[in-house]
Amino acid sequence: MKLWGIDLGGTKIECAVLDSNNHLAVITRRRLPTEADKGYEHILSQIKKLVDIVSEELGEQPTKLGFATPGVLDPATQTMKNCNTVCMNGKPMHQDLEAILQVPVKLANDANCFALAEALMGAGKHYPDAEVVFGVIMGTGVGGGLVVHGKVIGGQHGIGGEWGHNILEENGEPCYCGKAGCVEKVIAGPALEKYYAEHSGNTLKLKEILDRHLAGIDELATATIERLLEYYGRAISTLTNVIDPNLIVIGGGVGNIDLLYTEGYERIKKYIFNDKKITTPIVKPVLGDSAGVFGAALL
């Protein structure tokens, strides 16, 4: 059986087809530009064009399709929300995709697709007994996805896994979601870079800040990384207290910082409701930027 998935990104649309009869081997992958600036209807036409290209290549049409989306389909209104490709917001994308493609489709947030792919095809393969997997995204923003027994948990409002918009710092930076001090406004890459710039008067990329901290030559760089580690410990401890996953996989650019898996891991112990003990494996992803499209296929 062929599993078709589409990752609907801001700049590209990617389709992958997996072979469920052959250890989820990749049969083909194709991409087209999203061209989101041309509007919602154009995005739909690009999706249809891509599906037609892959169908012609394989000599068959899909019988169903999974989609990784930049936002989420609201279960109540059946319209998209929280999309950074803003022309999708408020649109009945599930209905429109089924109409244009003439097959059943299933939509999930891209973070959920990341979590699903890593659970079933990536890091989770090294932890076969992990029944509950949380996929963390720490990059330009902060998001996440929850997978239980191989299934995405979307939740009542479709926002399952959205740990990035819990308040982490009282009276912190305003967030686009309407609150202030969200996890995303504290430990996402741009938030950390802003913190350093405001306190040092010098604008640096996060990697440069990290390098200066590791070299021991910049007290404000060290304060910035200390801020990351401390608040990371608090935020992950909250996830653990509520969900207690068997495995946490951290994607995104900030997730590449090795200190998160050593010093950051120790910070979690300060806040976890378990007598300062944690045994949860917290690991880097295996699939790279393939996770979104593979997760879509696995839906």
C-alpha positions as CSV (number, residue, x, y, z in Angstrom):
1,M,0.0,0.0,0.0
2,K,1.3,3.5,-0.9
3,L,1.0,6.2,1.7
4,W,0.8,9.7,0.2
5,G,1.8,12.8,2.2
6,I,2.1,16.5,1.4
7,D,4.0,19.0,3.5
8,L,2.5,22.4,3.0
9,G,5.3,24.9,3.8
10,G,5.5,28.7,3.4
11,T,7.9,28.5,0.5
12,K,7.6,24.9,-0.8
13,I,5.0,22.2,-1.2
14,E,6.5,18.7,-1.0
15,C,4.9,15.4,-1.8
16,A,6.3,12.0,-0.7
17,V,5.0,8.5,-1.3
18,L,5.9,5.7,1.1
19,D,5.6,2.0,0.7
20,S,3.9,0.5,3.7
21,N,4.7,-3.0,2.5
22,N,8.4,-2.3,2.4
23,H,9.3,-0.8,5.8
24,L,8.0,2.6,4.8
25,A,10.6,2.9,2.0
26,V,10.4,6.2,0.0
27,I,9.1,5.6,-3.5
28,T,9.3,9.2,-4.6
29,R,9.5,12.8,-3.5
30,R,8.7,15.9,-5.5
31,R,8.5,19.7,-4.7
32,L,6.9,22.8,-6.1
33,P,7.1,26.4,-4.8
34,T,4.1,27.4,-2.7
35,E,3.9,30.9,-4.1
36,A,1.7,31.9,-1.2
37,D,1.9,35.6,-2.2
38,K,-0.5,34.7,-5.0
39,G,-3.2,33.7,-2.6
40,Y,-5.1,30.8,-1.2
41,E,-6.7,29.6,-4.4
42,H,-3.3,29.5,-6.1
43,I,-1.9,27.4,-3.2
44,L,-4.7,24.9,-3.9
45,S,-3.9,24.8,-7.6
46,Q,-0.2,24.2,-6.8
47,I,-1.2,21.3,-4.6
48,K,-3.3,19.8,-7.4
49,K,-0.5,20.3,-9.9
50,L,2.0,18.5,-7.6
51,V,-0.4,15.6,-7.0
52,D,-0.9,15.3,-10.8
53,I,2.8,15.3,-11.4
54,V,3.4,12.5,-8.9
55,S,0.4,10.5,-10.1
56,E,1.7,10.6,-13.7
57,E,5.1,9.5,-12.5
58,L,3.7,6.5,-10.6
59,G,1.0,5.7,-13.1
60,E,-1.7,5.8,-10.4
61,Q,-3.8,8.2,-8.4
62,P,-3.8,8.4,-4.6
63,T,-6.7,6.9,-2.7
64,K,-6.2,9.2,0.2
65,L,-3.8,11.9,1.3
66,G,-2.2,13.3,4.5
67,F,-1.3,16.9,4.9
68,A,1.1,18.7,7.2
69,T,-0.2,22.2,7.5
70,P,1.4,25.4,8.9
71,G,-1.6,25.9,11.2
72,V,-4.5,23.7,12.4
73,L,-8.0,22.8,11.3
74,D,-10.4,24.0,14.0
75,P,-12.6,20.9,14.8
76,A,-15.6,23.2,15.6
77,T,-15.6,25.5,12.6
78,Q,-13.7,23.2,10.1
79,T,-11.6,26.2,9.1
80,M,-7.9,26.8,9.4
81,K,-6.4,28.9,12.3
82,N,-3.0,29.8,13.6
83,C,-1.4,29.6,10.1
84,N,1.8,31.7,9.5
85,T,0.8,31.4,5.8
86,V,-2.0,33.8,6.8
87,C,-4.1,33.5,3.6
88,M,-5.1,30.0,4.8
89,N,-6.6,31.3,8.0
90,G,-10.4,31.1,8.1
91,K,-10.5,28.8,5.0
92,P,-12.2,25.4,4.9
93,M,-9.1,23.8,3.6
94,H,-10.1,20.2,4.4
95,Q,-13.3,20.6,2.4
96,D,-11.5,22.4,-0.4
97,L,-8.7,19.9,-0.7
98,E,-11.2,17.0,-0.9
99,A,-13.2,18.8,-3.5
100,I,-10.2,19.6,-5.8
101,L,-8.4,16.2,-5.3
102,Q,-11.5,14.0,-5.2
103,V,-10.0,11.8,-2.4
104,P,-10.3,11.7,1.4
105,V,-7.7,13.8,3.1
106,K,-6.4,14.2,6.7
107,L,-4.8,17.4,8.0
108,A,-2.5,17.8,11.0
109,N,-0.2,20.6,12.2
110,D,3.3,20.4,10.9
111,A,4.6,19.9,14.5
112,N,2.3,17.0,15.0
113,C,3.6,15.5,11.7
114,F,7.2,16.0,12.9
115,A,6.3,14.1,16.1
116,L,4.6,11.3,14.3
117,A,7.4,10.8,11.8
118,E,10.1,10.8,14.5
119,A,8.0,8.4,16.7
120,L,7.5,5.9,13.9
121,M,10.4,6.3,11.5
122,G,13.0,8.4,13.3
123,A,14.3,8.6,16.9
124,G,11.4,6.5,18.2
125,K,12.8,3.4,16.4
126,H,15.6,3.4,19.0
127,Y,12.9,3.4,21.8
128,P,10.4,0.8,20.7
129,D,8.6,0.8,24.0
130,A,7.9,4.5,24.0
131,E,4.1,4.7,24.0
132,V,4.0,8.4,24.5
133,V,6.2,10.7,22.4
134,F,6.4,14.4,22.5
135,G,8.0,16.3,19.6
136,V,9.3,19.7,20.5
137,I,10.0,22.4,17.9
138,M,12.5,25.1,19.1
139,G,13.5,27.4,16.4
140,T,12.2,30.6,15.1
141,G,9.1,29.7,17.1
142,V,8.2,27.1,19.7
143,G,5.7,24.4,19.0
144,G,5.1,20.7,19.6
145,G,3.2,17.6,18.8
146,L,1.9,14.7,20.9
147,V,1.8,11.1,19.7
148,V,0.3,8.3,21.8
149,H,0.4,4.7,20.6
150,G,1.3,5.9,17.1
151,K,-1.5,8.4,16.8
152,V,-1.5,12.2,16.8
153,I,-3.5,13.7,19.7
154,G,-5.0,16.8,18.3
155,G,-7.3,17.5,21.2
156,Q,-10.7,19.1,21.7
157,H,-9.7,22.4,20.0
158,G,-7.0,21.0,17.6
159,I,-4.2,22.6,19.7
160,G,-2.8,19.5,21.3
161,G,1.0,19.9,21.9
162,E,1.0,23.7,21.7
163,W,3.3,24.2,24.7
164,G,4.9,27.3,23.1
165,H,2.0,29.5,24.1
166,N,1.9,28.8,27.8
167,I,3.1,31.7,29.9
168,L,6.7,31.1,31.1
169,E,7.8,34.6,32.2
170,E,5.4,36.8,34.0
171,N,5.2,40.3,32.4
172,G,7.4,39.1,29.6
173,E,7.5,40.1,26.0
174,P,4.1,40.5,24.2
175,C,3.3,37.6,21.9
176,Y,1.3,37.6,18.7
177,C,-1.2,35.2,20.4
178,G,-2.3,38.0,22.7
179,K,-0.5,37.0,25.8
180,A,2.9,38.0,27.1
181,G,5.9,35.9,28.3
182,C,5.0,32.8,26.3
183,V,7.5,30.0,26.0
184,E,8.1,31.2,22.4
185,K,8.9,34.7,23.5
186,V,11.5,33.4,26.0
187,I,13.5,30.5,24.5
188,A,12.9,30.7,20.7
189,G,15.9,31.8,18.7
190,P,14.8,35.3,17.9
191,A,13.7,35.9,21.6
192,L,17.2,34.9,22.8
193,E,18.9,37.1,20.2
194,K,16.7,40.0,21.2
195,Y,17.5,39.5,24.9
196,Y,21.2,39.6,24.1
197,A,20.9,42.7,21.9
198,E,18.9,44.6,24.4
199,H,21.4,44.0,27.2
200,S,24.6,44.3,25.2
201,G,23.7,46.8,22.5
202,N,25.2,44.3,20.1
203,T,23.3,42.2,17.6
204,L,24.5,38.6,17.1
205,K,23.1,35.4,15.9
206,L,22.4,32.7,18.5
207,K,25.3,30.6,17.3
208,E,27.7,33.5,17.8
209,I,26.2,34.1,21.3
210,L,26.7,30.4,22.1
211,D,30.3,30.4,20.8
212,R,31.1,33.5,23.0
213,H,29.6,31.7,26.0
214,L,31.5,28.6,25.4
215,A,34.7,30.6,25.0
216,G,34.1,32.3,28.3
217,I,34.6,35.8,26.8
218,D,31.2,37.4,27.1
219,E,29.2,37.7,30.4
220,L,26.1,38.7,28.5
221,A,26.4,35.8,26.2
222,T,26.6,33.5,29.2
223,A,23.6,35.3,30.8
224,T,21.6,34.6,27.5
225,I,22.5,30.9,27.5
226,E,21.8,30.7,31.2
227,R,18.4,32.2,30.5
228,L,17.8,29.5,27.8
229,L,18.8,26.6,30.0
230,E,16.9,27.7,33.1
231,Y,13.6,28.5,31.3
232,Y,14.0,25.4,29.1
233,G,14.2,23.4,32.4
234,R,11.0,25.0,33.7
235,A,9.1,24.5,30.4
236,I,10.1,20.9,29.8
237,S,9.4,20.0,33.4
238,T,5.8,21.3,32.9
239,L,5.4,19.1,29.9
240,T,6.7,16.2,31.9
241,N,4.5,16.9,34.9
242,V,1.4,16.9,32.7
243,I,2.1,14.3,30.1
244,D,5.1,12.3,31.4
245,P,6.2,11.2,27.9
246,N,8.4,8.1,27.3
247,L,10.4,10.1,24.8
248,I,11.0,13.7,23.9
249,V,12.5,14.6,20.5
250,I,13.7,18.2,20.0
251,G,13.7,19.7,16.5
252,G,14.4,23.2,15.3
253,G,17.6,25.2,15.2
254,V,17.7,25.9,19.0
255,G,17.4,22.1,19.5
256,N,20.9,21.7,18.0
257,I,22.5,23.3,21.1
258,D,24.2,20.4,22.8
259,L,23.9,22.0,26.3
260,L,20.2,21.3,26.2
261,Y,20.9,17.6,26.6
262,T,23.4,18.0,29.4
263,E,23.1,21.2,31.5
264,G,19.5,21.7,30.3
265,Y,18.6,18.2,31.3
266,E,19.9,18.9,34.8
267,R,17.7,22.0,35.0
268,I,14.6,19.9,34.5
269,K,15.3,18.1,37.7
270,K,14.9,21.3,39.7
271,Y,11.2,21.6,38.7
272,I,9.9,18.1,37.9
273,F,7.3,16.7,40.4
274,N,9.3,13.5,40.9
275,D,11.8,14.1,43.7
276,K,14.2,15.8,41.3
277,K,14.6,12.7,39.2
278,I,14.1,12.3,35.5
279,T,14.8,9.3,33.2
280,T,13.0,10.5,30.1
281,P,15.2,10.2,27.0
282,I,15.5,13.7,25.4
283,V,17.1,13.4,21.9
284,K,17.8,15.1,18.7
285,P,15.7,14.1,15.6
286,V,16.8,11.6,13.0
287,L,14.8,12.6,9.9
288,G,15.8,16.3,9.4
289,D,13.5,18.3,7.2
290,S,11.9,15.0,5.9
291,A,9.9,14.6,9.1
292,G,7.0,16.9,8.0
293,V,6.2,15.2,4.7
294,F,6.8,11.7,6.1
295,G,4.5,12.5,9.0
296,A,1.9,13.7,6.6
297,A,2.1,10.3,4.8
298,L,1.8,8.5,8.1
299,L,-1.5,10.2,9.0
